Amino acid sequence: MPAADIFHTIRTRGMRVSSSAFSVYYKDVGTHIRPRVVVSQKVDKRATVRNRLRRQIREIIKTLSPTLGVIVIAKPSILDKSFAEMKKELLGLIH
């Protein structure tokens, strides 16, 4: 199954949970798939800030099962959080 189809399935049939800093879609897809992280310009106009947030979120997601398809959408309030706070909040949403 192509990756686009898998991510469509995750968004339509998977679980959706939200917090003040994240919206997360996830579903166990049975195959290894790279997680998707979305940090839009609504969060920050500077690409360097958005890329740093993407790297931090990917590092947190590495601890999850490789067959768990995950889509993480960052919200603007993520800028107020430290890495430890992001990790606690994101893992709390998924577990």
C-alpha positions as CSV (number, residue, x, y, z in Angstrom):
1,M,0.0,0.0,0.0
2,P,1.5,3.4,-0.9
3,A,2.4,5.8,1.9
4,A,-0.3,8.3,0.9
5,D,-3.0,5.6,1.3
6,I,-1.6,4.6,4.7
7,F,-1.7,8.2,5.9
8,H,-5.2,8.7,4.5
9,T,-6.3,5.6,6.5
10,I,-4.6,7.0,9.7
11,R,-6.5,10.3,9.3
12,T,-9.9,8.7,8.6
13,R,-9.8,5.5,10.6
14,G,-7.2,6.2,13.3
15,M,-7.5,7.7,16.7
16,R,-7.4,11.5,17.1
17,V,-6.3,13.2,20.3
18,S,-5.6,16.8,21.0
19,S,-4.0,19.0,23.6
20,S,-3.0,22.6,23.8
21,A,0.2,22.0,21.8
22,F,-0.6,19.0,19.5
23,S,-3.2,17.3,17.4
24,V,-2.2,13.7,16.9
25,Y,-3.6,11.0,14.6
26,Y,-2.4,7.5,15.1
27,K,-3.2,3.9,14.2
28,D,-1.2,0.6,14.2
29,V,-0.7,-0.1,10.5
30,G,1.2,-3.3,10.8
31,T,4.2,-2.2,8.7
32,H,7.1,0.1,9.4
33,I,6.2,3.6,8.4
34,R,7.9,7.0,9.0
35,P,5.9,9.4,11.2
36,R,4.8,12.7,9.7
37,V,5.2,15.9,11.6
38,V,3.5,19.1,10.5
39,V,4.6,22.5,11.9
40,S,2.9,25.2,9.8
41,Q,3.8,28.9,9.4
42,K,0.9,29.6,11.9
43,V,3.3,28.3,14.6
44,D,6.2,30.6,13.6
45,K,7.2,32.4,10.4
46,R,10.9,31.4,10.7
47,A,11.8,28.2,9.1
48,T,14.7,27.6,11.5
49,V,12.2,27.5,14.4
50,R,9.8,25.2,12.6
51,N,12.6,22.8,11.7
52,R,13.9,22.7,15.3
53,L,10.4,21.8,16.5
54,R,10.1,19.1,13.8
55,R,13.4,17.6,14.9
56,Q,12.4,17.6,18.6
57,I,9.0,16.0,17.9
58,R,10.7,13.3,15.7
59,E,13.1,12.6,18.5
60,I,10.2,12.0,20.9
61,I,8.3,9.8,18.4
62,K,11.4,7.5,18.0
63,T,10.5,5.8,21.3
64,L,7.2,4.6,19.9
65,S,6.5,1.3,18.1
66,P,7.8,1.4,14.4
67,T,4.4,0.0,13.2
68,L,2.4,2.8,14.8
69,G,1.5,5.3,12.1
70,V,1.6,8.8,13.6
71,I,0.7,12.2,12.3
72,V,1.6,15.0,14.7
73,I,0.3,18.5,14.0
74,A,1.9,21.3,16.1
75,K,-0.2,24.2,17.4
76,P,1.2,27.7,18.1
77,S,1.2,27.2,21.9
78,I,4.1,24.7,21.5
79,L,6.5,27.6,21.5
80,D,5.9,28.1,25.2
81,K,6.9,24.5,26.1
82,S,10.3,23.1,26.9
83,F,11.5,19.8,25.3
84,A,10.6,17.9,28.5
85,E,7.1,19.4,28.6
86,M,6.6,18.5,24.9
87,K,7.8,15.0,25.5
88,K,5.5,14.4,28.5
89,E,2.5,15.9,26.8
90,L,3.0,14.0,23.4
91,L,3.7,10.6,25.0
92,G,0.8,11.2,27.4
93,L,-1.6,11.7,24.4
94,I,-0.4,8.5,22.6
95,H,-0.1,6.1,25.5
